[in-house]
Amino acid sequence: MLQTERALRYLGLAARARALVIGTPLICTALSQGKGKAPALVLLATDASPNTKKRIADRTAFYGVALHSLPLSCAQLAHVIGKKEALVAAVGVTDQNLAAAIGAALSENN
């Protein structure tokens, strides 16, 4: 659990640095455009709908972007990134260094 907490702290830092793409439609658009704001890592909540999970998994596989599932609900993920009254199923991290740090922390957890 310690490594997951570390990853969540990095995710909060990415939110404060405005290095996130929030929401499934925006992530899909950013992945297809592939310019500077394309996510280097996509994080998915555990209680996201099956359609959202499939859509994100297909897009990340096609564009070669890492995908990790977090042990958080949509409400908890929204709270971590500072969205108080929302539900967020997926978050994309656009900063390469923060994405690498979050990915490493989540990989150590498994």
C-alpha positions as CSV (number, residue, x, y, z in Angstrom):
1,M,0.0,0.0,0.0
2,L,2.9,2.3,0.6
3,Q,3.9,2.3,-3.1
4,T,0.3,3.1,-4.1
5,E,0.3,6.0,-1.7
6,R,3.5,7.2,-3.3
7,A,1.9,7.0,-6.7
8,L,-1.1,8.9,-5.5
9,R,1.2,11.7,-4.2
10,Y,2.8,11.9,-7.6
11,L,-0.6,12.1,-9.1
12,G,-1.6,15.0,-6.9
13,L,1.6,16.7,-7.9
14,A,0.8,16.2,-11.5
15,A,-2.6,17.7,-10.9
16,R,-1.1,20.8,-9.3
17,A,1.4,21.0,-12.2
18,R,-1.5,20.8,-14.7
19,A,0.1,17.8,-16.3
20,L,-3.2,15.8,-16.5
21,V,-5.8,15.0,-19.1
22,I,-9.0,14.2,-17.2
23,G,-11.9,12.1,-18.5
24,T,-12.3,9.4,-21.2
25,P,-13.2,11.7,-24.1
26,L,-10.3,14.1,-23.5
27,I,-7.9,11.2,-23.1
28,C,-9.0,9.6,-26.4
29,T,-8.7,12.9,-28.2
30,A,-5.3,13.6,-26.8
31,L,-4.1,10.1,-27.7
32,S,-5.3,10.5,-31.3
33,Q,-3.7,13.9,-31.8
34,G,-0.4,12.8,-30.4
35,K,1.1,16.2,-30.0
36,G,2.7,17.7,-26.8
37,K,-0.3,17.0,-24.6
38,A,-0.5,13.3,-25.4
39,P,-0.5,11.2,-22.2
40,A,2.5,9.1,-21.4
41,L,0.5,7.1,-18.8
42,V,-3.2,6.5,-18.3
43,L,-4.7,5.5,-15.0
44,L,-8.1,3.8,-14.7
45,A,-10.4,3.6,-11.7
46,T,-11.6,0.1,-10.7
47,D,-15.3,0.9,-10.9
48,A,-15.2,2.4,-14.3
49,S,-17.8,1.1,-16.7
50,P,-16.9,-1.9,-18.9
51,N,-17.3,0.3,-22.0
52,T,-14.9,2.9,-20.6
53,K,-12.4,0.2,-19.6
54,K,-12.5,-1.3,-23.1
55,R,-12.3,2.1,-24.9
56,I,-9.3,3.2,-22.8
57,A,-7.6,-0.2,-23.1
58,D,-8.0,-0.3,-26.9
59,R,-6.8,3.3,-27.4
60,T,-3.7,2.9,-25.1
61,A,-2.8,-0.4,-26.8
62,F,-3.1,1.1,-30.3
63,Y,-1.0,4.2,-29.4
64,G,1.5,2.3,-27.2
65,V,0.8,4.1,-24.0
66,A,1.1,2.4,-20.6
67,L,-2.2,1.7,-18.8
68,H,-2.5,1.0,-15.0
69,S,-5.5,0.2,-13.0
70,L,-5.7,2.0,-9.6
71,P,-7.3,0.4,-6.5
72,L,-9.5,3.5,-6.2
73,S,-13.1,4.2,-7.1
74,C,-14.1,7.0,-9.5
75,A,-14.9,9.3,-6.5
76,Q,-11.6,8.6,-4.8
77,L,-9.7,9.2,-8.0
78,A,-11.5,12.5,-8.4
79,H,-10.6,13.5,-4.8
80,V,-6.9,12.7,-5.4
81,I,-6.7,15.1,-8.3
82,G,-8.7,17.8,-6.6
83,K,-12.2,17.4,-8.2
84,K,-14.4,17.4,-5.2
85,E,-17.9,17.0,-6.6
86,A,-17.1,14.8,-9.6
87,L,-16.5,11.2,-10.7
88,V,-13.4,10.6,-12.8
89,A,-12.9,7.2,-14.4
90,A,-9.6,7.8,-16.2
91,V,-6.7,10.2,-15.9
92,G,-3.8,10.7,-18.4
93,V,-0.4,12.0,-17.2
94,T,1.2,14.2,-19.8
95,D,4.6,14.9,-18.1
96,Q,7.1,12.2,-19.0
97,N,9.0,12.3,-15.7
98,L,5.9,12.2,-13.5
99,A,4.5,9.4,-15.6
100,A,7.7,7.4,-15.2
101,A,7.6,7.9,-11.4
102,I,4.0,6.9,-11.1
103,G,4.5,3.9,-13.3
104,A,7.5,2.8,-11.3
105,A,5.7,3.2,-8.0
106,L,2.7,1.2,-9.3
107,S,5.0,-1.5,-10.8
108,E,6.8,-2.0,-7.5
109,N,3.4,-2.5,-5.8
110,N,2.6,-5.5,-8.0
